[in-house]
Amino acid sequence: MGAFSRLGNDLYSGRRSIDFVGRRWFWYAASAVIIAVAAFGLVSKGLNMGIEFTGGAEYRVTLSADKATQDTADELRAAIADTGIDSASSPVVTTSGSEAIIVQTEPVNDEESAELVAAILDLTGATQADISQTEIGPSWGKEVAERSLIGLVVFLVLVVLFIWAYFREWKMSVAAMVALAHDVVITVGIYALSGFEVSPATVTGVLTILGFSLYDTVVVFDKVRENTHELKKSRLSYAEAANLAVNQTLVRSINTSIVALIPVAAILYVGVVQLGSGSLKDLALALFVGMAVGVYSSVFIATPLLVQLKAGEKDIDRDERRAAARRRESVADPYSRVSAADANATPPPDPRQIRPDGTVATRPKAAPSRQAEAANKGRVIPKAHGPVKPSPSAGRVQPTRQPRSKRGKK
């Protein structure tokens, strides 16, 4: 068994524990710092809205298959940026199939549009008939934003109702909503700091991370409910049982997030390094940041906040006092914590008996000696108190008892 597997077993059984709930103010402070950095990015740089939301010009150039490549798109992006037109300083140039390249810029006037067309034709060698120009208005982007907002509101309402119906606990819904808001704010703030363009793919990524974050939070909350179902029969308080639930699901959360982040990171690398632009990197960045922050909020924010919300309840307060009393009894009488199973447990092996391969060398146990049994009796012969000594009555005639009919007759 590997070290990580042993750590997972120790965390699940409670032999090791990370105090997530007890150090919640430290995690709150760390989240506050991250949110402050994200808010600074939103205020200072703002979101770089794409052409779908702000409007602009789109040029489609039809080329042969050997010219409609990503290398040509990269060269065309640099040539358009070198024209000195402010609206075309950061163009979006992508390939469309195997026979076309699409160029998107911010709104330009007629003179600037003619200059951009000349630069495109000069680099690609296409003719005027091979290029088509389209003016994109911001109305489509506004419609996407409105529908995304409606979808987000419906999603949040359904999430609140689902958690309340599943767990029968409205405070879990509140904790889950705070964790979701935490994830969205940090994701959007980091997206603003990166300077990536906000496209419909970005909106799709943000909506996707809400489901991922909620999934991990529901798994942790389900374990919390299992551990806190019958606190009277355990020696734990609600906070201790909730903290144990986080530890028990920690390795699973880490493994799930790693498996999900590896392919997203690969997509992000391809979109940024290989392609250089496009909706692929916008989607990948939103997914990568949102998934990582979602795991963080499920472990460090949602469960500690749930414990804090339930701290004032009478049942929770009574269980806390009972657990505190048991801890004081354990300190006063350390042997009160030793159960019959612990008393009969096998002691650890002697280090000198451990072989190089990790196995323990043990001697075969001999069977206990059995006492002799009396023949045909089924009983154990008692131990003798001493040697048998000669009796003074040896050799004498012993009296016999005769029947009454023969008594007095010779």
URWO-V586782 format. One record per residue. N is the residue number from 1. RES is the residue in one letter. OMEGA is omega in whole degrees, -180 to 180 (NA if undefined). D_LAST is the distance of its C-alpha to the last C-alpha in whole Angstrom. Layout:
n=[N,N]
res=[RES,RES]
omega=[OMEGA,OMEGA]
d_last=[D_LAST,D_LAST]
This chain:
n=[1,2,3,4,5,6,7,8,9,10,11,12,13,14,15,16,17,18,19,20,21,22,23,24,25,26,27,28,29,30,31,32,33,34,35,36,37,38,39,40,41,42,43,44,45,46,47,48,49,50,51,52,53,54,55,56,57,58,59,60,61,62,63,64,65,66,67,68,69,70,71,72,73,74,75,76,77,78,79,80,81,82,83,84,85,86,87,88,89,90,91,92,93,94,95,96,97,98,99,100,101,102,103,104,105,106,107,108,109,110,111,112,113,114,115,116,117,118,119,120,121,122,123,124,125,126,127,128,129,130,131,132,133,134,135,136,137,138,139,140,141,142,143,144,145,146,147,148,149,150,151,152,153,154,155,156,157,158,159,160,161,162,163,164,165,166,167,168,169,170,171,172,173,174,175,176,177,178,179,180,181,182,183,184,185,186,187,188,189,190,191,192,193,194,195,196,197,198,199,200,201,202,203,204,205,206,207,208,209,210,211,212,213,214,215,216,217,218,219,220,221,222,223,224,225,226,227,228,229,230,231,232,233,234,235,236,237,238,239,240,241,242,243,244,245,246,247,248,249,250,251,252,253,254,255,256,257,258,259,260,261,262,263,264,265,266,267,268,269,270,271,272,273,274,275,276,277,278,279,280,281,282,283,284,285,286,287,288,289,290,291,292,293,294,295,296,297,298,299,300,301,302,303,304,305,306,307,308,309,310,311,312,313,314,315,316,317,318,319,320,321,322,323,324,325,326,327,328,329,330,331,332,333,334,335,336,337,338,339,340,341,342,343,344,345,346,347,348,349,350,351,352,353,354,355,356,357,358,359,360,361,362,363,364,365,366,367,368,369,370,371,372,373,374,375,376,377,378,379,380,381,382,383,384,385,386,387,388,389,390,391,392,393,394,395,396,397,398,399,400,401,402,403,404,405,406,407,408,409,410]
res=[M,G,A,F,S,R,L,G,N,D,L,Y,S,G,R,R,S,I,D,F,V,G,R,R,W,F,W,Y,A,A,S,A,V,I,I,A,V,A,A,F,G,L,V,S,K,G,L,N,M,G,I,E,F,T,G,G,A,E,Y,R,V,T,L,S,A,D,K,A,T,Q,D,T,A,D,E,L,R,A,A,I,A,D,T,G,I,D,S,A,S,S,P,V,V,T,T,S,G,S,E,A,I,I,V,Q,T,E,P,V,N,D,E,E,S,A,E,L,V,A,A,I,L,D,L,T,G,A,T,Q,A,D,I,S,Q,T,E,I,G,P,S,W,G,K,E,V,A,E,R,S,L,I,G,L,V,V,F,L,V,L,V,V,L,F,I,W,A,Y,F,R,E,W,K,M,S,V,A,A,M,V,A,L,A,H,D,V,V,I,T,V,G,I,Y,A,L,S,G,F,E,V,S,P,A,T,V,T,G,V,L,T,I,L,G,F,S,L,Y,D,T,V,V,V,F,D,K,V,R,E,N,T,H,E,L,K,K,S,R,L,S,Y,A,E,A,A,N,L,A,V,N,Q,T,L,V,R,S,I,N,T,S,I,V,A,L,I,P,V,A,A,I,L,Y,V,G,V,V,Q,L,G,S,G,S,L,K,D,L,A,L,A,L,F,V,G,M,A,V,G,V,Y,S,S,V,F,I,A,T,P,L,L,V,Q,L,K,A,G,E,K,D,I,D,R,D,E,R,R,A,A,A,R,R,R,E,S,V,A,D,P,Y,S,R,V,S,A,A,D,A,N,A,T,P,P,P,D,P,R,Q,I,R,P,D,G,T,V,A,T,R,P,K,A,A,P,S,R,Q,A,E,A,A,N,K,G,R,V,I,P,K,A,H,G,P,V,K,P,S,P,S,A,G,R,V,Q,P,T,R,Q,P,R,S,K,R,G,K,K]
omega=[-179,-179,-180,178,177,177,178,178,179,179,-179,-178,-180,178,172,-178,173,-173,177,-176,-178,-180,-175,-180,175,179,177,-180,179,178,179,178,-180,179,178,177,179,179,177,178,179,-177,-174,-176,-177,180,178,-176,-178,-177,179,-178,-176,-175,-180,-178,179,-180,178,-176,178,-177,175,-175,-179,180,-179,-179,180,177,177,178,179,179,180,177,180,-179,179,179,-179,179,-180,178,-177,-179,-178,-178,179,-177,174,-177,-179,174,178,-175,-179,-176,-179,174,-179,179,179,179,174,-179,180,176,-175,-179,180,178,179,179,178,179,179,179,-180,-179,-179,-178,-175,-177,179,178,-180,180,-178,-176,177,-176,-180,175,-179,177,-178,-176,180,178,178,178,177,180,-180,180,177,179,177,178,179,180,178,179,-178,179,179,179,180,-180,-180,-178,179,-179,-176,-177,-176,-176,-178,180,174,176,179,180,179,179,177,178,178,178,177,-179,-177,-178,-179,-180,-180,179,178,177,178,179,-179,-179,179,-179,178,-179,175,176,177,178,178,179,-180,178,-180,-177,177,178,180,180,179,-180,-179,179,180,179,179,-179,178,177,176,179,179,-178,-176,-177,180,-179,-178,-179,-179,179,-174,170,180,-180,-180,179,178,178,176,179,178,178,-178,-180,-175,-178,178,179,-180,-179,-180,-178,179,180,-179,-175,-177,179,178,177,177,178,179,179,180,-178,-177,-173,-175,-177,176,-180,178,-177,-179,-180,178,178,-176,-179,179,180,-176,-179,-177,179,180,180,179,176,179,-177,179,-177,-170,-174,-170,-176,174,178,177,178,179,179,-177,-175,-176,-179,-176,-179,180,179,178,178,178,178,179,179,178,178,178,177,178,177,180,178,-180,-179,-176,-177,178,180,-178,179,179,179,179,-178,-179,-177,179,-180,180,-178,176,180,-179,-180,-178,180,177,-179,177,179,-178,178,-180,177,178,-180,178,179,-180,-179,-179,177,180,180,177,-176,176,-179,-179,179,179,-180,178,179,179,178,-180,179,179,-179,178,-178,179,-179,-179,178,179,176,-177,179,178,179,-180,177,-174,-177,-178,-180,179,178,177,NA]
d_last=[95,99,100,101,98,96,99,98,95,95,97,95,92,94,93,97,99,103,104,107,106,106,110,111,114,115,115,117,120,119,120,123,125,124,126,129,130,130,132,134,135,135,138,140,140,139,138,140,140,141,143,141,142,145,147,149,150,149,150,149,150,149,149,148,144,145,146,144,142,140,142,145,144,143,147,148,147,148,152,152,150,153,156,156,156,153,152,151,149,146,146,143,143,141,141,140,139,141,144,145,145,145,147,146,148,149,152,155,159,161,162,159,158,160,160,156,157,159,156,154,156,157,154,152,156,155,158,159,158,154,154,153,153,151,151,148,148,145,145,142,140,140,139,136,136,135,133,131,131,130,127,126,126,124,121,121,120,118,116,116,114,112,110,110,108,106,105,106,107,111,111,110,113,115,113,114,118,118,117,119,122,121,121,124,126,125,126,129,130,129,131,134,134,134,137,136,137,136,136,134,131,131,130,128,126,126,124,122,120,120,117,115,115,114,111,110,110,108,105,105,105,102,100,101,100,96,96,97,95,92,93,90,88,89,90,94,97,100,102,99,98,101,102,99,100,103,101,99,102,104,103,104,107,108,107,109,112,112,112,115,117,117,119,121,122,123,125,127,128,129,131,133,133,134,135,137,137,136,134,131,131,131,128,126,127,126,123,122,123,121,118,118,119,116,113,114,115,111,109,112,113,112,108,109,112,109,107,110,111,107,107,108,105,103,100,101,101,98,96,98,97,94,94,96,93,90,92,92,88,88,90,88,85,85,82,82,84,81,79,76,77,79,76,74,77,77,79,82,82,83,86,85,83,86,88,91,91,90,86,83,81,77,74,72,69,65,62,60,57,54,51,48,45,42,41,40,40,44,44,46,43,44,46,44,44,44,42,38,37,34,31,30,26,26,24,21,18,18,16,15,14,12,13,13,12,8,8,7,4,0]
